Structure formats: structure tokens, C-alpha cells
């Protein structure tokens, strides 16, 4: 773990969301909720979805430990959860985050149906990022402002954070 660069990565993700305090933010594949919780003081609500129940339990504990009251976490498959939310017209008002290293192509089809104004993309794999950006631009999004973050110096591994804005 690299705490200095983690703070940089999370800061870039929150900045890329352009939050005003009125948004409902969806954190797909939220893990223990760290990025969503980092943004919680700048959003109306954060909704985290993670298939790993232990991680969701930890995310809830992290929210309580940090006094965050506007975050909710669900143990569910993100693709199925997004599909159900889109069908029920429960949509984030602005930003939606994803960590595509674990995401599958169907997630992006469902995210296109949900149609958030902005998608913040945090990637540990530039190859899947290129694939997913191609799919999301076909769904009416424009990519902007991507920044690499060297989380593991002296290795080939690099995280990337940026955003896509809905244009159609």
C-alpha cells in the first residue's frame, strides 16, 4: 500500500467528479468504500455496490468510524444492481465510479442505460480502459482529463483516473 499516492488517486477521482453537494454518486465495485467515503462530504449521497459481503461490512464500518451518514452500501453484483436501478429510474444525478479491472462489458451496457452525466473511471489496467472507453464513447460519452498515478514505484503497474461526460 502506498498511502501518499492513494491520497493522490482518491483526490483526483473526487476532483474528476466535479461535485457540488447535490449529487447522488454511485460507486460500483466499491470494495471497502474508500473512494466513495472520500467524496461523501462533497455529495448529497454516496451509494456503494460490491459483491463481496465482507467488504461491504467493512465499508459500513468505515462509514461509521468516520462519522459519514450520507453513504449506503449494498452487497450485490454491480451489473445486476445497475440494471435494476436503471429499470426503476433510480439514477445517480451526476457521477458514477467504476473500477474496471473487475468490471465486465455488460456493466457498461447497463451504465449506458442508467446514463449518469459523468462517469469517473479509476483503472488499474490501461488495456481494459482502452476497451471500455471505446464502448462508453459509443454510448454517448466523451473522455476527458485522464491522469496516471504511479502507485507502485519501480514496477510497471500504473493506476489511471479520469472522467467521461455524457454528450448524447
Secondary structure, 3 states (H helix, E strand, C coil): CCHHHHHHHHHHHHHHHCCCCCCEEEEECCCCCHHHHHHHHHCCEEEEEECCHHHHHHHHHHHHHCCCCCEEEEECCHHHHHHHHHHCCCCCCCEEEEECCCCCHHHHHHHHHHCCCEEEEEECCHHHHHHHHHHHHHCCEEEEEEEEECCCCCCCCCEEEEEEEECC
